[in-house]
Structure formats: C-alpha cells, structure tokens
Amino acid sequence: MSDFLFGYGSLMNSASRAASGRTGAARFAEISGLRRGWFARSLRHGTTPVGVVPDESASCNGVLVEVGEGELGAFDHREVVATGGAYRRERIPPGRISGFRGDGTVWVYVANRIQHSIPEFPIVQTYIDVILAGCLEESEDFARRFIRTTTGWENHWLNDRARPVYVRPQRFNHLRERFDAMLREEVPAAFARRVDATDRS
C-alpha cells in the first residue's frame, strides 16, 4: 500500500520537496477539517511557519504526493526533528481530500501546539516566497487561496529577502513584485505592517 503526504506549506514547492526526499507527481487538492495558520513555531530555526490543526469548519488547499519507499523518514526529519518538534505526522482519512481516489495511507504534519509569531519567532518572507512559488506551479488563484485560507498574517512578519532567515530559501527576484501584489491585495493591513530585516530591532 502506498504512502501519500498532504503538503500545505513549503512542501507545495517541487524544488523544496526534492531537497528532502523522493516523491511522485503533485496533485493539487483541497482538504477539509483542518485549519491552517501561522502558529507552528520552529525552535530550531527561530521562525513561525504554517501549521494545521483540526477544525471541522475549515479547509485548506495543498498538494498530495506519493512518497517513495523508505522516504517518510526523510520528511519526518525535515518537519519534526529539524524544527524541534513543531509538528507530528498523523493519518488523515482519504475522503477528506477532494478528488482523491487512490489506495494508500495519507499523512499530514499537524502542529503540536498553537504559538503565534512574535519578534523572536517571526513569519519570514523568504518562506512565504517558497510557498507562493509552489502554489504558482498550479495557478495564481491557487496562491491566493493559500493566502485567504491561512490565519495569523496580522502577527509579526519579517521581510528577510535581503538577509534570508529561512533555512531553505530560493531566489525569486523575477516574482517578488507578483508575490507582493497578491499579498497586498489579499491581506492589506498585515502587509502594511511587514517589517524589513534591516529595520528589525
């Protein structure tokens, strides 16, 4: 029986996934019963990435990928060990994923606790850029869906593009204006409060 991962953050980015392990082709999908937000604090990295927690009234978009034999351990290291225990891997019913008719076990990394971003553990723009680039592998509508179905944008948000804090940054100079335009339009109040790394005290 196959193992599948539902990725809802940086795992939506094909290059980012490939840095950790082998997966099959991505199937962009929607999952019900999980709420995504900026609250999965990474003690090892000093940031607050996205996480999900159970919420029957919520849903979020992401990718479903088949994981190669023996590869789950590599993704556990990335999401559990390397973050200092920000997440745990849990099974989810395949019926919660729109359009999934496969035969296998579906896993998702759930946040162990809700800890919103603070100056010492900010949301970082280079991580957002990786996620949005992954979303654009599907469409701009998919990227905007990510922004709209993620809570916690109003907390501490650092523009670290000049000095990347994120552990797996990628270069998106040609896409920065597009990313910022989407963010400005979808979460204008939070975007206006984004702090540049050079201004961080």
C-alpha positions as CSV (number, residue, x, y, z in Angstrom):
1,M,0.0,0.0,0.0
2,S,1.3,3.4,-0.9
3,D,2.1,6.3,1.4
4,F,1.0,9.8,0.5
5,L,1.8,13.2,2.0
6,F,-0.6,16.2,2.0
7,G,1.7,19.3,1.9
8,Y,0.2,22.7,2.7
9,G,3.2,24.9,3.1
10,S,6.7,24.6,1.6
11,L,6.0,21.1,0.5
12,M,3.8,22.5,-2.2
13,N,7.1,23.7,-3.9
14,S,8.5,20.9,-6.0
15,A,12.1,22.0,-5.6
16,S,11.7,22.3,-1.8
17,R,10.2,18.7,-1.7
18,A,13.0,17.4,-3.8
19,A,15.6,18.7,-1.3
20,S,14.2,16.3,1.3
21,G,13.2,13.1,-0.5
22,R,11.7,11.4,-3.5
23,T,8.0,11.9,-4.3
24,G,5.7,11.3,-7.1
25,A,3.9,13.9,-9.2
26,A,1.9,16.5,-7.2
27,R,-1.8,16.5,-7.3
28,F,-3.2,19.9,-6.2
29,A,-6.1,19.4,-3.9
30,E,-8.3,20.7,-1.0
31,I,-8.6,19.1,2.4
32,S,-11.5,19.6,4.8
33,G,-11.4,19.5,8.6
34,L,-8.0,21.3,9.0
35,R,-7.3,25.0,9.7
36,R,-4.0,26.4,8.5
37,G,-2.3,29.3,10.3
38,W,1.0,30.9,11.2
39,F,1.4,29.2,14.5
40,A,3.8,26.2,14.2
41,R,6.8,27.7,16.0
42,S,10.2,26.2,15.0
43,L,12.5,26.4,17.9
44,R,15.5,25.2,15.8
45,H,15.0,27.8,13.1
46,G,13.8,30.8,15.1
47,T,10.7,31.3,12.9
48,T,7.0,30.6,12.9
49,P,6.0,28.6,9.8
50,V,2.5,27.5,8.9
51,G,0.8,24.6,10.6
52,V,-2.6,23.0,10.6
53,V,-4.9,21.9,13.5
54,P,-8.2,20.0,13.4
55,D,-11.2,22.3,12.7
56,E,-14.3,20.8,11.2
57,S,-15.5,24.2,9.9
58,A,-12.3,24.8,8.0
59,S,-10.5,23.7,4.8
60,C,-7.2,24.5,3.1
61,N,-5.5,23.8,-0.2
62,G,-2.3,21.9,-0.8
63,V,-0.7,19.1,-2.7
64,L,-1.0,15.4,-2.5
65,V,2.2,13.4,-3.4
66,E,3.1,9.8,-3.3
67,V,6.2,9.2,-1.2
68,G,8.8,6.7,-2.3
69,E,9.5,3.6,-0.2
70,G,11.6,4.5,2.8
71,E,11.3,8.2,2.2
72,L,8.9,9.1,5.0
73,G,11.8,9.2,7.5
74,A,13.5,11.9,5.5
75,F,10.3,14.1,5.6
76,D,9.9,13.3,9.3
77,H,13.4,14.7,9.9
78,R,12.6,17.8,7.9
79,E,9.2,18.5,9.6
80,V,9.6,17.0,13.1
81,V,13.3,16.7,14.1
82,A,14.7,19.8,12.3
83,T,12.0,22.1,13.6
84,G,12.5,21.0,17.2
85,G,9.2,19.2,17.4
86,A,6.9,21.8,15.9
87,Y,4.8,19.0,14.1
88,R,3.7,15.4,14.4
89,R,2.8,13.2,11.5
90,E,-0.8,11.9,11.6
91,R,-3.0,9.8,9.3
92,I,-6.0,11.5,7.7
93,P,-9.0,9.9,6.0
94,P,-8.5,10.0,2.2
95,G,-12.2,11.0,2.0
96,R,-11.3,14.4,3.3
97,I,-9.3,15.2,0.2
98,S,-11.2,16.4,-2.8
99,G,-10.9,14.1,-5.7
100,F,-8.6,11.5,-4.1
101,R,-9.5,8.0,-5.1
102,G,-6.1,6.4,-4.5
103,D,-5.4,3.3,-2.4
104,G,-3.0,4.1,0.4
105,T,-2.3,5.9,3.6
106,V,-2.4,9.7,3.6
107,W,-0.3,11.6,6.1
108,V,-0.2,15.2,7.2
109,Y,2.1,17.1,9.6
110,V,-0.1,18.7,12.3
111,A,1.1,21.5,14.6
112,N,1.8,20.2,18.1
113,R,0.7,23.5,19.6
114,I,-0.6,26.9,18.5
115,Q,2.1,29.6,19.1
116,H,1.6,32.7,17.1
117,S,4.6,34.7,15.8
118,I,6.5,37.1,18.0
119,P,9.5,39.2,17.2
120,E,11.9,36.4,18.3
121,F,10.0,33.9,16.1
122,P,8.6,35.9,13.1
123,I,6.8,34.8,9.9
124,V,9.6,35.2,7.3
125,Q,9.1,36.4,3.7
126,T,11.6,34.0,2.1
127,Y,9.5,31.1,3.4
128,I,6.3,32.7,2.1
129,D,8.0,33.2,-1.3
130,V,8.8,29.4,-1.5
131,I,5.2,28.6,-0.7
132,L,3.7,31.0,-3.2
133,A,6.1,29.8,-5.9
134,G,4.9,26.3,-5.2
135,C,1.3,27.5,-5.4
136,L,2.0,29.1,-8.8
137,E,3.0,25.6,-10.1
138,E,-0.8,25.3,-10.2
139,S,-2.1,28.8,-10.7
140,E,-2.4,32.3,-9.2
141,D,-5.9,31.5,-8.0
142,F,-4.4,28.6,-6.0
143,A,-1.8,31.0,-4.5
144,R,-4.5,33.5,-3.5
145,R,-6.5,30.6,-2.0
146,F,-3.4,29.8,0.2
147,I,-3.3,33.4,1.4
148,R,-7.0,33.6,2.1
149,T,-7.3,30.3,4.0
150,T,-4.3,30.9,6.2
151,T,-4.8,32.8,9.5
152,G,-2.3,34.8,11.6
153,W,-1.0,37.2,9.0
154,E,-1.5,40.1,11.4
155,N,1.2,38.9,13.7
156,H,5.0,39.6,13.4
157,W,6.0,39.4,9.7
158,L,9.6,39.9,8.7
159,N,10.8,40.8,5.2
160,D,14.1,38.9,5.2
161,R,14.8,38.8,1.5
162,A,18.0,40.9,1.9
163,R,19.3,38.6,4.7
164,P,17.4,35.2,4.5
165,V,16.4,33.7,7.8
166,Y,14.5,30.7,6.2
167,V,16.6,27.6,6.1
168,R,15.8,26.6,2.5
169,P,15.5,30.0,0.6
170,Q,15.2,30.2,-3.1
171,R,15.8,33.1,-5.5
172,F,12.6,34.6,-6.9
173,N,13.8,38.1,-8.0
174,H,11.5,38.0,-11.0
175,L,8.5,37.0,-8.9
176,R,8.9,39.3,-5.9
177,E,6.6,42.0,-7.3
178,R,3.9,39.5,-8.2
179,F,4.1,37.9,-4.7
180,D,3.9,41.3,-3.0
181,A,1.0,42.4,-5.2
182,M,-1.0,39.3,-4.2
183,L,-0.2,39.7,-0.5
184,R,-1.0,43.4,-0.6
185,E,-4.4,42.8,-2.2
186,E,-5.4,39.8,0.0
187,V,-4.1,40.8,3.4
188,P,-3.5,44.6,3.1
189,A,-3.4,45.5,6.8
190,A,-1.0,42.8,7.7
191,F,1.2,43.5,4.6
192,A,1.4,47.2,5.6
193,R,2.9,46.1,8.9
194,R,5.6,43.9,7.4
195,V,9.0,44.8,8.8
196,D,12.2,44.8,6.8
197,A,15.0,42.8,8.3
198,T,17.2,45.9,8.3
199,D,14.6,47.7,10.5
200,R,14.4,44.8,12.9
201,S,15.4,45.8,16.4
